[in-house]
Amino acid sequence: MAKSLAPIVMKFGGTSLRDEDCRAHAVKHIKRYAESGERIVVVVSAMGRKGEPYATDTLIALLKDVGHNINPRELDLVMSVGETLSSAFFSHLLSHNGIPAISFNGRQSGILTDDNAGNAEILDIDPSRIVEALDNGSIAVVAGFQGIDTQKNITTLGRGGSDTTAVALAAALKAQECQIFTDVNGVYTTDPRVCSKARKLEVLTYEEMLEMSGLGSKVLQLRAVEFASKYNVPLR
């Protein structure tokens, strides 16, 4: 039986890409799917967390060291750098591991947003360039957390916005599913890094996940769950 033309979208958070061991684990997972013939779109966050050189908070600190009254347009441009670098680096890493890949920033991915700097909403996606890359046998590695407005300004999608990028692309591409990789192995009743009695939830409805995200659960961005619910995207 031929493999589905519908891709699988995989989103890797900053902690999943922060060091060589983490990245090797991500490459191994992707390679397993690629070798089985699946079409894959990878969405990446900036590598690491605050204090590490390419993390978003580290980049913001460069501007804050000059002064805290930052033009929102310039702030969005700087905040987008971490994901842009991550997509190019990870594409290069995949290619050197025998997995043909090509990187895309938000504009190249066809992600159109409103002009609400720092917390933009996705208005439309034209994923034609991504589809072309998949048709040519490459993995598409997309910079999460960003898009472009009608004035061609780079915009960012708010904290956790790479989740939204991944789910929105999965909807636009009619993907088989969207896999979210982070530093916990599922959705828990509470933060397992804080509470030892946290219980992993095997299956949730969109409504249950929406309520949890709305009440402050940080495992998935609220907008990402809204997209998944609206377009019936299987979210793992």
Secondary structure, DSSP 4 states (H G I P E B T S, - for coil): -PPPSS-EEEEE-GGGSSSHHHHHHHHHHHHHHHHTT--EEEEEPPSS-TTSTTSHHHHHHHHHTT-S---HHHHHHHHTHHHHHHHHHHHHHHHHTT--EEEE-TTTTTEEE-S-TTS--EEEE--HHHHHHHHTTPEEEEE-SEEE-TTS-EEE--TTHHHHHHHHHHHHTT-SEEEEE-SSSSEESS-TTT-TT--EES---HHHHHHHHHTT--SS-HHHHHHHHHHT--B-
